[in-house]
Amino acid sequence: MKNGKIFIFHPFQLRSMGFRRSYLYVFLDSLLMMLGFATLTMSSIAREGLLNFFSVSAELYDWAYVSYTFGLFAAFFLGRSSYFERNFKKGVLLSVLFAAIPQILIPLIPFFSIFLILRFIQGFIIALVPLFSAQVGELFREGRAFAKGIILGGIFLGGIFGSFSGSSLVDLFGWKFSFVLTGVLMLFGLALWEILVEDLKKRVKKRDVSSPWRLSFTYIWGFSLFFALWVVFTIQGLLPSTVYSLGLSKEEASVFSTFLSASKVFWSILIGYLTYKISIGAKDNRELFISASKTMIFSYLLGFVGLLMTSYAIKTGDLQIFYISLFLSGAVQGVAPVFWSTPAVIFPESMVTSGAFAIGLVSNSANAIGPFITKLLVEKEVIFGWIALSLAPILGIFFTILSRKMNLPSESQNL
């Protein structure tokens, strides 16, 4: 109560109070990503309960992860719809519902075929990534990569948080109630986000604006992230068998997995911050793009060194080098926030959201094919998989350099 009147706080008053709304939005975006991906770890944590619930073998159950992975890829086809391009907040709402509603339904429907479909739909939550890129493009200029690094860090924080809290939930309440509870928690985070975050400004799409799918730059630039995602999505799954080959236990494998996830959070934020620092003073889109490509190449080089060291550590059985090599390998994740900071730089304003989905579809095709190719190599010997991954950063650097030599679609619309 103030001067005899009831004072009602409105979230948009944060701006007038001297608090930059952009900082709040980055925090809320990261929180939503963390809650979403923490929730999705439940299918792994409650594996034994789900095996009994569906009465399937472990080998058949593994197809659920394959289904989810294909969902992560298919999500980027949503960008072909003008709905996501014109409705930012509704797009976020739909993306989270794609994950939360199936989470609540899974323990209620004892049919494995339906479970596979629900896991596929849950992969659509990744549509948040291009949507938040469009948001970051509007809120920031030089600081886009730093903001995006914090937001993407939420994915791996979610994995860490989920792995610790999920087991406790299952022990306390059982896996069925835990699924429902985590689904509701995701909806709570969504409600908080929807209340506090403003929509993007409406863009009038010009009829003569070309589609991002008609631009060769879309495909070349998409492949600059493709090989980073190949590494990121493969090493987490490859790690347990690698640790076991070193004669270590399941508990030690869990420690290494958490360590790797933490390193990805670190590199996401650090590389994003470095990109921000070297972008200060950039005069136009071309200079912002060159700054971004430099830190992407730097991330790839660190990852290349780390992956080579990992192969050496496996061959020699040196655990100290293995820890260091995993930390450096995680640097490849630093490519992602920089890449996802660029849609507002490389595309005209009216094409930013659709362009983000387009480059996302090209780059995330790595989800669909990368791990399978590596798996074929690992079946012969674990070290072959790591050697193959060591080549990925070199190809990523090649496509990044190739993109630098091309004209940006937004070249005539500098900031």
Secondary structure, DSSP 8 states (H G I E B T S, - for coil): -BTTB-----GGGGTTTT--HHHHHHHHHHHHHHHHHHHTTHHHHTHHHHHHHHT--HHHHTHHHHHHHHHHHHGGGGGGSHHHHH-HHHHHHHHHHHHHHHHHHGGG---HHHHHHHHHHHGGGGGHHHHHHHHHHHH-STTHHHHHHHHHHHHHHHHHHHHHHHHHHHHHH-HHHHHHHHHHHHHHHHHHHHHH----------TT---GGG-HHHHHHHHHHHHHHHHHHHHHHHHHHHHHHTT--HHHHHHHHHHHHHHHHHHHHHHHHHHHHHHTT--SHHHHHHHHHHHHHHHHHHHHHHHHHHHHHHHHT-HHHHHHHHHHHGGGGGHHHHHHT-HHHHS-GGGHHHHHHHHHHHHTHHHHHHHHHHHHHHTT-HHHHHHHHHHHHHHHHHHHHHHHTS--TTTTS--
